[in-house]
Amino acid sequence: MKKFLQVTGWLAQGFNWLAGVSLTFLLGLTVLDVVLRGFKQPIVGTYELVGFAGAIVIGFSLPYTSWCRGHVYVDFLLSKLNRRVRQVVNCLTRLASLAIFFLSGWRLMAYGSDLKRLGEVSLTLQLPFYPVAWGLGLSCWLVCLIFVADLVKIFRGGYE
């Protein structure tokens, strides 16, 4: 089980690294486009590329944020409860989140397949949409693995 937790953490860090690369690209492209617009030479397709990169930044940063529990977490009420009740609440929220992210990943993968089948591409650069949808679907499924890892930690007593 320790190996499962290590691999899950490593995958989350890898996706976070890709989100960071995408954010760096997004920022660099935006700055360069603004500068070039001053010289009447804007970069063609910037809007599309920023949209793709933004989706990757948000979607690929979710697993690591979930792994580190870096999301907004209101535990004022939960901290007043005893440890056993907190574990039950944590299990229930992880199971509900697992279901939501599994279904989201499944639908994103199906949507990506539809986009590929239909040949949907961006307007200016003619870039296909389906790789982004599939990447976001994989990211959702990685979040599911992280919730399973959280459940393992809860049952082992090492979550809090």
N, C-alpha and C positions, 0 to 999 in steps of 0.2 A: 504494500500500500504506500510505503514511503516513496517508491519509484514513481507511482502514479501521481503523487503530489508534486514531485520534482519536475516531471515532464509537463504537467499542467501549468506550473509556474513558468517554466521555460517557454512554452508556447504563448502564454500571456505576454511575457516580455518581448518575444519575437513580434507579435502583432503590434505591441506598443511601439517598438522600434520602427515598424513600417508606418505607423501613424505619425511618428515624429518626422520621418523622411518626407511623407506626404505634406505635413504642415510646413516644413522647410521649403519644399517645392512651391507650395501655395503662396507663401509669403514672398519668396524670391520672384515668382512670376508676377505677382501683383505689383511689387515695387518696380520691377523692370517695365511693366506695362504702363504704369503711371509716368515714369521718367520718359519713356518713348513717346507717350501721348503729347508730352511737351514739345517734341520735335515732329509732331504730326505723323508718327509711325507706330501706331498701336499694334500689339501682337494679336494676330487673328486667332480666334478661338479661346481667348483668355477666359471668357465667361463659362464656357463648357469645362475647361480644364480645372477652374476653381471649383465648380460644382462637383466634379468627380473627386478631386482631392479633398474637398470638405466632407464628402460622404465617407471617404476612407479614413480621414482623421477621426471623425466622430465614431464610426462603427468599429474601427480597429483599436481604439483606445478603451472601449468598454470592457474587454476581458481583463486587462491589467488593473483598471480601476476597481473592478469587482474583486479581483484577487487580493488587492491591497486594502480593500474596503475603504476606498477613497471617496465614495459617493456620499451624498448628504444622508445622514442617518440620525434620526431623532430617537434617542433612547431615554428620554426623561422618564416616561412612564415605565419603560422596560427595566430601568435600573432600580426601580422600587420593588420589583418582584424578586422572588427567591430564584436561585440558580436553576432549579428543575423547570420552573415555569418559563424562564428565559430560554432554556434549551428547546422546550416544546414550541414556543413562539418562533424561535429561529428556524427550527425544522419546518414548520408550516409555511413561513415566508419563503424559505429556500425552495420548497416543493412547488409553491405557487409560481415563483419566479422561473423555476426550471420549466414548468409547463408553458408559460408565456414565451420564453426565449426559444424553446424547442419549436413551438408552432410558428413563431416569427421566422426562425431559420428555415423551416420547411417551406413556408410560403415564399420567402425570398429566393430560395433555390428553384422553386416551381416558376416564379415570376421571371427569373433569369433564363430559365429554359424556354419560356414563351418568347422572351425578347430575342433569344438566339434563333428560335424557329422562325420568327417573323422578320428577322434581319433588321431590327431597330438599331439605328445609329444616331449619333448627335448631328445636328443640323449643319454646322460649319465644317468641322474636322472629320466628320463621318466615322467617329470612334464608336465601337459597339458598346452598348449599355450593359450587356449581360455579365461581363467579368466583375463589374462593381456589385451587381446584385448577388452574384455567387459569393464574392468575398465577404459581403455583409452577412450572408446566410451562414458561412463558415464561422464568422465572428460570433454570431448568435449561438451557434452550437458549441463553440469554445466557452462561452459564458455558461452554458449548461454544464460542461465539464467542471467548471469552477464551482458551480453550485453543488455538484456531486462531491467535490473535494471539501466544500464547506460542511456538507452533511457528515462526511467521514470525520472531519475535525470535531464536529459537535458530538458525535457518538464516542469518540476517543477522549473527549473532555479537554481538548486543546484549542477550542475555538475562541474563547474570550481572552 
